[in-house]
Amino acid sequence: MIRFLVALAFVSLQTSAAEEYSIPDDCAVLEGWVTLWIDQVRQSREEIINLKMDGKEPDAELARKHEYVTLESERFSKAFEMRCDNQGAINP
């Protein structure tokens, strides 16, 4: 629960600055960020699905959050693939 709140606070602070901060070079740290963003995508997708199952549409804030975490997940995943091998070591 605390991890979610920290991540949500971070996402809230960064929603307008997706490209303004750099991606870490350390593969272990980068892998952690990839994991965090994937988890955030999963959570926002579940929220949207639950709302739609209840016959409601997600509000604009939830839609923005989902778009943001999806973009960040893709950005960090691509950086991990380019910089690190499948063992988490830096590619030569």
N, C-alpha and C positions, 0 to 999 in steps of 0.2 A: 504494500500500500504506500509506504514512504517512497519507494522507487518511482511509483507512478506519479505521486505528487511533485517530486523533484523534476521528473521528466516533463510533466505538464507545465510547471512553472517555467522551465527552460524553453519549452515550445512557445509558450505565451510571450516570453521576452523576445524570441527570435522570429516571430511570424513575419515581420516586415524586413528582416535582414538575412534572408536565407543564404545569399551569396557573400555576405559581408564578413564572415569569419572563416578562418582557414581550417583545412582538414589536417589533423595531426599526421606526422610522418611515422611515428611509432606504430608498427603493425598490431601489437597487442591492444593499444589504445583505440586504434582505428577499428579493429574487430569488435571491441566493446560498443563503439558508437553504432556500428552496423546492426548489432544485436538490439540496441536500444531503439533505433529507428524502425526496425522490422516489428518490434513489439508494439510500438506506437501506431503503426499502420494497422496491425491486427486489432488493437483495441478500438481505434476509430471506426474501422470497418464493422466490428461487432456492434458498436453503438448505433451506426446507421442501419444495419440489418434489424436490430431489435426495434428501432423506431418504426421502420417500414412494416414489420410484422404486426405492430400495434396499430397500423393504419395511419401513421403520422409521417410527415416529411421531415427530414433533418433540417435544422435551422442553418442560416448562412454561416454562423461561427463554426459549427461542426463540419460543414462542408469545406470551409477554408482550412480548418485544422487537418482534415483528411488529405486535402491536396498538398498542404505543406509537408506533412510527415512522409507522404509518398515521394515527393520530390527529393527530400533530404535522404530518405532511404536509398533511393536510386543513385544519388550523388555519392554517398559514402560507400555504397556497394561497388560502384564503378571505380572509385579511388582505391578500394581494397584490392580489387581484381588487378588493377594496373600496377600497384606498388608492392603487393605482397603475394607470395606464392600460397598454395593451399595449406602450408604448415604455419603460416603467419610470419614467415621471415621476409625480409626486404628483398625484392627482386633485384638482381644485379643489373 
